Amino acid sequence: MLDLDSLPGDDLAVNLADTVLLATSPSIDLLDDGHARFWSAQASRLPAGARPPSAEQTRRLRSAVREVLEAAVAAREPEAWAVERVNAAAAAVPASPRLTARGVDMIWHGEDGGEIALAAVAVATIDLVSGPRAERLRRCGAHDCSMLFVAANSRRVWCTPSLCGNRVRVARHAKKGLES
């Protein structure tokens, strides 16, 4: 089973969406015991000034992000409430590009570090579903996994080859052994 330390990708939006394990009954919320750890693990993907928002704010945005990403995977329109929530979070903190000696940095103009973090997730969500990586957004091919991921290549079907991929291969091998 995946946990906060083994989220499958480097995409901020996908990582937030994957903090709830939906393939279990009942679902498991990885933020219950790991809210601060999640934001700490995402620090390198967050803009300067970002701080962890409240767990309630995080979960509220996560539900919208998950709906938007699931809709993209299913090639359907996302629910209006989810689009509105993602857009509101993205618009809550203005950002502007700033030219530096290294290239361009995005400067986020906000007083509330939690809002900056949420805005960064919302913008990452919008960028993912509206950009070229949208066609590589997938749900894990393992029947007992609900994780989403952005595939590096067209052949990738599991969120993590070392976890879900290995479990599927082991099960397939065991089934072949029983059949022979």
N, C-alpha and C positions, 0 to 999 in steps of 0.2 A: 504494500500500500504506500502511496506517496505521502509525504509530509512536507512541511514548509522548507526543509533543507534539501528536498529533491524535486522542487518544481521544475518542470521540464524545459523551460525556455528562458530567453533573455528579453521577452516582451513584457513590459509593465502591465498592460491591460490583461493579457492572457494569464499572467501570474496571479493577478488579483482574482480573476474569474475562477481560477483553479484552487482557490482557498476554501471551496466547499466541495466535498466529495458527494456527488449526487447518485452514484451507482450503489450506494449502501442504503440500507433501510434500518433505522432512519439515516438521513444524510448526516455527514460529519462536517462540522464547521471548524476548520483549522485555525481560525482566528480566536476561538474560545480561549485557548491557552497560549496562542502565539501572535497576538495582534502586534505587539511591539517588535517581536522577532521578524515578522513579515516585513514591516517597514524598514527595519534595520538591514535586512537582506536586499531590499530594493534601493538602498541609499545611492548606489552608483548610477541608478537610472533616473534619479530625481534631480530636479533643478536646485540650485543654491537657495537656501532659505526654507526649503521644505522641512516640515516636521510631521510626525505622525498625527493624523486627525483622530477624532474619537472612534472607538470601535463601532458605535452606532452610525456615524457618518460613513465609515469604511464599508460597512455591510449594506447600507442604503445604496451607495454607488456601485458596489459589487453586483447587486441584483440587476441593476440596469446594464452594466457592462456585460454581464453573463448573457442577458437577453439579446443584446445587440450582436454579440459574437455568435451565439447559437443561431440567430436568424441568418447571419452571413454564411455560416456553415450549411444551413438548410436551404439557402437561396430563397429566403422569404423576407418579407418586410418585418422589421422589428416592431414590437408593440410601441405605441405612441408615448406611453409614460416613460419608457426606457430611453427613447430618443430625447425627450424633453429633459430628463434627469442628466443624461450625459452632456447635452448642450449647455445646460445651466451650470454644471460643474466646470466645463471648459471656459465659459464666459465669465466666471466669478473672479478670475485673476487675469488681468491683461498681461500680455507678453509682447516683447519686441525683439527683433534681431539686433545684435551688436557686433560690429566688426572688430576682431581682435587680430593680433599677430599670427595666431594659429588658424584663423578662419572666422567662422561665425558662431557666436554663442547666443542662446535665447535667454533673455533677461525677463524674469517674472516679477511683475510689480504688484506685490501683495503684502499686507501686514500680517496676515494669519498664515503661519507655516503649514497648518493643516489644510487650508484651502488651496495652497500652492500644490501640495502633494495630490490632492483630489483632482485639481485642474490638470496636472501632468498625466494622471491616469486617463482622464476624459479625453485629452488631446491625443494620447497614444491610441485610445480606442478608435477615435475618428480617423486618425492616420492609417491604422491597420485596415479597417473595413472599407476605406475609400481609396486605398492605394494599391500598388501592384502586389503586395504580399497577401491581399485578401483571398486570392485564388489558392494560396498555400495554407490557409487556415483550416484546420481539421479537428475532428474529435477522434480520440484514440480508438483504434480498431479492436481493442480487447473488449469483450462483451461486459466485463465487470469493472470498467473504468469510464469515468465521465470527463476526463481531462481533455482540455483543448491544447493545441500547439500549432506553431507555424513551422511547416515542414521545410527542411533545408533542401530537399529534393523530392521529386514526384513519386519516388518509391516508398517513402517513409509512411508507415501506417500506425505506429505506436507512439504514445507520448514519450516514453523512454525505452529504447531498445533493451537496456539492461534490466528493466523491471517488467513492464507489460510484455514487451517483445520476447523476453526470455521465458516468462510464464507460458505464453502461447506456444512457443517452440517446444518447451518441455511437455506440455499437455499433448501436443500433436505427436511427439515422439512416443509418449506413453501409450497413446491410442493405437499407434502403429504396432507397438509391441504386443498389445492385447489381441489385435486382429490377426497376427501371424502365428 
